[in-house]
């Protein structure tokens, strides 16, 4: 058995120092928690559109890619979800993201306190709460007909051109995990930031190209059911490439 | 300064100085760490309609459920710079762990108090072979730098495989109807699998019912269990927290038998993107996956096996991947 025990040295000396500091603090009449209230603009953006290399040789040109985004929570711990009871920063609204427009647009304000954030979680316009029996569509999803995403475009291969459109709700329900956000930072996602009072903004940027790469356009070309397309888009949005989180740059 | 503040401050100073003087006389305790296997590993999973059952009719049994686990790390809850570690990693067959668990690690000399608890799933390379694991399996895991060796069987009277049409290679097998998505199915009532899986992960800090870690008492021995679950491959997502709400389904695995030979291999899993499986429909919510992107069903298997570390049964642990 290999055993290593480490004990902090000089406990008494450092404790006496802490007491001295406490005396000074009490003399000043207040205690400093080290945290300050923070409110910073939350912006959403897409990317400049370009043709997407899809599966089986199809090339996809998107002419519409809208995503209902929100709410968003930023957490102090490494893992969001059930282990994030209280978010350090939160935005409880929703916004419609034009994923084909790279220009940031203000969606609302992130409210909270300063300190480190190491994880995030968000819904896609349809949020579920433990106090409600059914998920609730927020304003952005309502704009999409109570859906989370609306895509349209043309897939081309050789001489064939296949127009397509798709709408899809992405939400928790009784069979999944009511009360939890549908997208949470993975353990493999790098994310860390020290939120400070002088932070100017956070921009969340979505790239729709991965959303359509796995669509089986051969099946759609044969008038097959579009279930595969919906699975492909849903999986790509919740378990595929993450949006980028860009700190700074006031609008 | 208020006189009340001065009085309480002096009292605080006196109590702290008194405690400092007791450094050399402080009592300590011992932490014994057990390895536990959830009964889904030792007993398997049965079909049925209850929450604990597999809802799509399959019975699951594990022949071997071998894991490389250890590297226990505890931190004093009130001062994380105070820590203790037992770095031993054992390769253990969880299917042969007794219900009372295996006492594999011990941490003596711990200050009385609450300690945050954590441990890791590691590589079999450099690990200690437990008596529950034979030499052949141990060497196979070491050679593959594997964390898990999972081998088992799915059975269902009337069970079928419905592989994605674009990837299926059933040869001369006769079709047996279609699934709800209109994909051709084939009779396949018994399927086997045997995988060497790299799934290193660290769990901790852990909590049970909102109470973090474990409390060590003066002069006593406290026991804590590293509990590994075995049913996450049947989950319809990656729940963080109470697993009571998950739906247990495994038809997706049967559909991964692309050549319908009764065996699901790593090669087959690697060839299948999740979007190709009709079974992974709206009943699944994959947004909490610890690995992204989920680009194949092999990645899905690795992701689920990476989440199975718990404490004292159902206690939840924060997950960190290397």
Interface residues (C-beta under 8 A of the other chain):
Chain A: X1 X2 X3 X4 X5 X6 X7 X8 X11 X12 X15 X16 X19 X22 X23 X26 X27 X29 X77 X78 X79 X80 X81 X82 X83 X172 X173 X174 X175 X176 X177 X178 X180 X181 X182 X183 X184 X186 X187 X188 X189 X210 X214 X215 X216 X218 X224 X225 X227 X228 X231 X232 X234 X235 X236 X238 X239 X240 X241 X242
Chain B: X1 X5 X6 X9 X12 X13 X16 X17 X19 X20 X23 X79 X81 X82 X83 X84 X85 X86 X87 X88 X105 X106 X107 X108 X109 X166 X181 X182 X201 X236 X237 X239 X240 X241 X242 X245 X246 X247 X273 X274 X275 X276 X277 X278 X280 X281 X282 X283 X284 X285 X286 X287 X288 X289 X290 X291 X292 X293 X294 X306 X316 X318 X319 X320 X321
